[in-house]
């Protein structure tokens, strides 16, 4: 079996399939999860984890407990602090937990604003539940029509119902378009509202050192998964070595976008400075996450202490970069519907499953891990006839069918 790709989908699919007993060749000329890659993934990934369950499940389904593996390397996961939102002269620290978030909005503005925000969070929860069944927990195997969508995703625009919110909160919602959907500022389809629910459902977590509590990038997590490839016997090769019986292609489909726009990713930069705060005091050791909401789009900053320096990762959505490999920009619900499904094709006699970040699951790191899981389940079933997805109650915690 051959898995093609250099990102998280290929990594996740390869580990799961090897655990299921398949002989896997991972074709990746420059695996991005390795620190020596030309563009290491950890230099672009936010140092804050959302949906850690997706990462834990990948470790578990490849034969190791994630927390134990991290502890062996001297790391652990701790809860990340609230996000600081800024717009002109207004600032709001928005907690992750729902009740605390509503209380912060009520204190900053009024009970009426808090009620509107609470109703919006309810809509976000409904959107998340709807999206889970469309490309995250279940594959989208064919074209989606407008009538196929549940009501929670059928709205026309991300910010529908936000007119009575203060400008800063409207920006918090509206800027999900550039951040999660690769759109220009002010655009975004209704499915993106689910990203407002994700951190409240699963929390936000940072990777910290056990010895001094300082934060770090996600590279130790990726290193641990890379070791699992070797332990599971996955061959990582720069090119195909033999004719495979099945292929998972995680590279994006090469197709025209029609009237849709390609995904716009932020300009990314990582800077380092002396690890002191104003007045000469030592800066905080956790990850400080702030968002500057500007008319041209959001600018996200993550800042943390690392090896005597202050590292700052910036995602600047005011200077977007075209990323066709991430699919269509989700500037409307229709554009999200038109993303390519997980479909089988035949290439030189072998069945090929197209499973890329351009699919309905999306390009978020946790979404790519879930897309990789779906690709592994579909491939295993294609070869063996066995359904080993979590929805099959005959499947055990190790991802394999129970004997009885």
N, C-alpha and C positions, 0 to 999 in steps of 0.2 A: 504494500500500500504506500502511496506517495502523498505527502502533504506539501503544498507549495505556498511559500510566504515567509515573511520576515517579522511578522508582528504577533500580537497576542492571540488572534484567532488560530493561527497555525500552531502556536505553542500549546494552547489549551486542547485543541483537537488531537494533536500528536500524543500528549501525555495520557489522555483518556483512552485512546485506541490501543496504545501499548499496554496499559493496565488490563485491557480486555483480552490481551493475548495476541494482538496483531503484530506483524513485523512491519515497522513504520520507518520510512525514509523521509526526513524533513528536509526539503530542498530550500535552502536559504543561503544566498551568497554572502549576506552581511546581517546576521541575526540582530535585530535592533534591541533585544532584551539584554544583550551582553554589553558590559561597560566599555569594551574596546571597539564597539561598532563605530562606523563613520558618524552616525547620528544616534547616539545612545537614547533609547526610549526614556530612561530615567531623567535625562536632561530636559525633557519636554512634558513628562507626566507631572501633574500637580502632586506635591508631597503629602496629599491628604487622600485617604481611601474613602470611597463611597461604595456601598454594597459589599462589605467585606465577606459576606456569605458566599459570593461568587468565587472569591479567592480561596476561602476555606474549603469549599466544595471541590475545587480543582486539586488542592493538596490531598484531600481525603480520597478522591477518586484516582489519584496516582499513587496512593499507598502510604502517605505520611500525614500526620497532624500538623497543621500550619503553625499553631502556637508553639508546639514543641520544637518544630524545626527552627523557628525564629529564635526561641530561647537558647537553643544550642549555639546559635551564631551570636548571641549577646543582644538580642533585640526583643521588643514587645510592642503591642498596639495599645495606645492610650487615646482617650477621647480628645478630639481637636476643639479648640476654643471657638466661640461664635464668629461669624463673618461680620466685618465692619463695612457697611455700605456708606458711600460718600457721594453727595451731589451738591455742587456749588458750596454753600456754607453749612449745609445740613448733614448730620452724621447719625447713623443708627446702627447699633450692634444688634444683629438679628440672631437670637439663639436658635439652636437646631430643633429642640423639643417643642411640640405644638403649643402646649399651654404657656410655656415661657415666651414663645414667640408672640402669641396673642397679647400676653400681658405687656410685653415691650412695646407693641404697637399702641395699646391702650394708654400706656403711660406717656408715650412720645406725642400722641395726637389726641384721641378721644375714644370713648366707648363706641360711638357710631362707626368710626374708621375700623376699630377692632372687629366689629360685627361683619363688615364688608370683607375684611381680610379672612375672617373665619370661614365665611361662605366660599371664598376663593380657594382656601385650603381644602375644603370639601370637594370642590370641582377637581382640584389637582389629584386628590386621592382616587376619585373615580376615573380620571384619565390614566393614572398609573395602573389601576386594576385592568382597564381595557387594553393597555399596551402590553401587559404581561403575556396575554394570550396571542399577540400578533407579532411574533418574531423574537420574543425573549424566552418564554417557557415552552411555546409551541412554534414550529416553523410556519412561515407563510410560504406555501408551496406553489401558489399561482397568483395571477393578477388580482389585485384588490379593486373592487368597484365601490363607489360612494355608498351604495346601499348595503354593502357588507359591514360597514363600520358601526360599532355601537354608538349610542347617542352621546356618550362622554367624549368621543373624538370627532363628532360630526360638525362641530362649530367651524366658523370660517377663519377665525383669527385668534392668535394666542391671547391677546389683551381684551377680548370681548368681555364686557362686564366690569372693566377696570376704570371706567370714566370718573367715578366718584372717589377714587383713591387719590391720596396726595401724590405729587410728582415723583418723589423718591420711590414710593412703593410701586407706582406704575412702571418706573424704570427697572426695578427688581424683577418684575414679571416680563416686561417687554424685552429686556436684554438676555433672556433665555434664548431668544432667537439667534443672535450671534454666537453665544457661548455653546449652546447644545445643538443648534440647527444649522450653523454655518451660513447665516443670512446677513443681510445688511441690517443696520440698526432700524428698529421700527417694524420689522417683518418677522413672521413666525407662524407656523401652523399649530393648531390645537394640540396635536400629540406631544408637543414640547412642554405643555403644562405639567406633564407627568414628572419632569425633572425638578419641579418645585416640591414634589412629594418625596422623592427618593432620599434626600438626606434626613428628613423627619422620620421616615420608616426605618432606615438602616443606620442612622447616625453618621458622623464624620470622624475618621480615625487617623492618627498620625503614627508613623513608625519611629520609635525612640530607643535609645541605647539603655540597657539595663544598668550599666555602671554609673552613669551621671544624668540620665533622663533627657539628654539632648536629642533633638529631632534630626532626621536625615531624609534623604531621597528614598524612593522605593527600590533602589538598586539591590539592597540585600534580599528583598522579597523575590526579585527577578533572578538573582544568583541562586537562590534556593530552588526555584523551579528549573533553572538550567541544569542543576545537579540531578534533579529528578529525571531529566531526559537521559542522562548517562546511566543512571541506576535502572531505568526501564528498558535500556537497550535501543533507544531511538538513535538512528544514524543521522547526523546532521551533515548534509553534503551541499556543495556549491551548485551541483547540477544533477539531473537524473542519471542513475547508474544502470538501471534495468527497466524493462517494460513492466509497468505496474498493473495489477489487476483492478485497481480503483484509484482515483485521484480526488483529493479535496483541493480546490484552487481558491486560496484566500486573497489572491490579487483581484483588484477591482475589474469588473467587466468593461471592455473597451467599446463604448457605445456613445452615440450622440445624445445630448441632453434635450434636444428639441427646444421648446420654449422655456424649459426649466434652467436654472442657473447651477453651475457646479458649486460644491461646498467651499466656503470661505473659512480658512483657518486663521488663527491670530499670528502675528509676528511674535516670536518667542526669543527672550533673551535672559541669560543668567549672569548676574553680577555678584561680586564679593567685595566686602568692605570690613573695616575693623569692627569687632564684636562689642561695640559700646553704644549705649543710647545717649540722648542729649544729657549733658551734665557730667559725662564721664562714667555713669553707672553701667553695669553690664546689662545687655539686652536680655529679654525673656528667652527661655530655652525652647518653648513650644513653637509651633508653626502659627504665625500671625497671618491671617488671610483677610485682605481688604479688596474692595471693588470700587473704583472710581467710575461713576456713571456720567458720561459726557454725551452731548448731542450726537457725536459721531460714532458712539458705541462705548461699550464697557472696556476698562483696563483692569485686569486682575493681577494682584500681587500676592505672592506667598513668600514670607520671610522667616528664616530660622537660623539658629546658631549651629555652626558646624566647624569643628577643629580650629577653634580660636578665631573664626571669621563669621561674618553675617552674610549668609547667602540669600539672594532675592531672585525669585523666578517671576518673570512678568509675561503675561499673555495679553498682547495689545490688539484688541479687535477694531481699533480705529485705523489700523494699517493691515488689512486682511490680505491673505495670500491664497490664491486659487489652489484647491486640492481636489482635483477630479477623482482621485483614488478613494475619497470619502463619499462619493456619490453626489446625489442631488442635494442642493440646499433645501432645507425644510422651511421654506418661506410661506408655504400654504399646506393645508391638509392634503390637497390633491397631489402636491409634489412628493409628500411622504408616501402616499398610496402608490405612486409610480416607481418607487425604489424597487430594484430587482429582487424577486423571491429566491428562496433556496431551491434551485431546480437542478435536475440531472440532465446532462447532455452527454453525447458520445464524442470522443476525440481519439482518433487513431485506434478505434476498437475498444477503448477502455471507458467505463462510465466515469464522468467527471461531475462533481458537485461544486457549484459556484457558491461560495460562502464568504463574503467580504464585508468590511465595514460599511459598504454602500447599501447593504441589505436593510430590512426594516428594523432589525435590532438596533442599529445605529453605531456611531463611532466612539461613544464613551468607553473608557477602559473596561468597566464592568459589563457593558453591553457586548463588547467583543469577546469576553470570556464566555458569556452565555451563548453567543453565536457559535463559538468553537465547540461548546458542549452539544448543541443541536446538530452540528455537522458530524460529530463523532457518533451520536445515536443513530442518525440516518444512515451513515456509512456501515456501521456494524449490522444494522437490520438488513441492509442491501446484500451484505455478504453472507449473513448467517440466518436471516429470517427471524432473529430474536429482537424483541423490543426491550431495550435496557434503559429507557428513559425513566425519570423519577415518577412518572404518572402510572407506570406499571407497578402494581402493588407486589408483584412477585420479585421485584428487584431489591436487593439488600443494600446496606449502607456502603458497601464497597463498590457499588455500581454493577454488580453481576447478578444474574438470575439465581434465585434460591433453588436448592435441590428439591425441596418439598413446598 
